Amino acid sequence: MTSVNSEFLQVLIERGFLHHCTDLEGLDQKLCAGPVTAYNGFDPTGPSLHVGHLLPIMLLRWYQKCGHKPIVLIGGGTAKVGDPSGKDETRRLLTETDIENNIVSIRETFGRFLTFGDGPDDAVLVNNADWLDELKYIPFLRDIGRHFTINRMLTFDSVKLRLEREHPLTFLEFNYMILQAYDFLELYRNHGCLLQLGGSDQWGNIVNGVELGRRLEQATLYGLTVPLITTADGAKMGKTAKGAVWLKEDMLSAYDYWQFWRNTADADVGRFLRLFTELPVDEIRRLEALEGAELNEAKKILATEATTLCHGAEAAHAAAETARRTFEEGQSGANLPTVEIPAADLATGIAILDLYVQAGLCASKGEARRLVRQGGARVNDRQVRDELATIDRQAIGPEGHVKLSAGKKRHALVKPV
């Protein structure tokens, strides 16, 4: 293990956060000398952040817990350009209204993980549209653009990979790394920010910002990245059959969020406990050493701890209790995801394939048909083998709903209204 003295870097190394750093020894000394301001950027490309954003959010949370000041940069300006990093095609351009609505929607998520305020280590939220929207093109090219060479820019993965695959890279996107570098310069000038944090796909952009600060301000700036997380089977973290794992409860229920973590592969349990919970490492070592059925208890702890951070302790424990009742006692569980449908539809009967799609348990009728054929579809805990079956109001149980199950782990309640 790399030897460092600052608490923050010790946490990162011990828990598996650290991927690359521009100057680890220099940053370690700076962090030991006193509080340091750092930032991480998030472009508001959707109405919710997802699990893919969780690692950098946890990075900021640990940074604050170790006594330093985090800045959350919302990319209201860069979202108008689109980050080409890790993408094979141009992102859909968002309207001003889209971006503003997304900013309002995602802002509350950060408040669950960070403490905002005016104190020395309180988090600050800034929007880069405040300075990027005011830039004049020709002065920006003369003052900032001259410090970037096309030769160097072509070597960064965000550009090189797109060109190697012969996928178009627009001039608009090509500017993104310059704008991100300018963000770092702006935050250094106005907030004394010395460190940029980010995912490993942002390494080239971060290095550009470090170099720009040195060229224009003779500043010693630092960059640090975390690894991009994939599961043990090589899949991208946070992708499921139902889509992204959102951090907002109105887009993904706390129960479904809890279930996502509960379904973690055995090989990922220890790693995810280190990255996505605040359990002591000694306790994590004990949990990851469990085997067989006992390892399921570690997965439940992972699910409850991760859900507590995102949705609060009450929602986490309610989700855990719902799962216990559903799987251990065979009950419906009041907190299972509930889908409301018109009572008139149930009166005439709904095709089971359509109902599974409406409940969000299957993405298409074809997927629902395969589920039935493979024996994974159950209505009120009874297996359904007929793909032409219809569900009517006779299926409504005494609790006023119909319970649908897709396999052993995914359930939903259908409630007539």
Buried (B, 14 or more C-beta within 10 A) or exposed (E): EEEBEBBBBBBBBEBBBBBBBBBBEEBBEBBBEEEBBBBBBBBBBBBBBBBBBBBBBBBBBBBBBBBBBBBBBBBBBBBBBBBBBBBEEBBEEBEEEBBBBBBEBBBEBBEBBBEBEEEEBEBBBBBBBEBBEEBEEEEBEEEBBEBBEEEBBEEBBBBBBBEEEEEEBBEBBBBBBBBBBBBBBBBBBEBEBBBBBBBBBBBBBBBBBBBBBEEBEEBBBBBBBBBBBEBEEEEEBBBBEBEBBBBBBEBBBBBBBBBBBBEBEBEBBBBBBBBBBBBEEEEBEEBBEBEEEEBEEBBBBBBBBBBBBBBBEEBBBBBBBBBEBBBEEEBBBEBBBBBEBEEEBBEEBBBBBBBBBBBBBBEEBEBBBBBBEEEBBBBBEEEBEEBEBBBEBEBBEEEEBBBBBBEEEBBBBBBBE
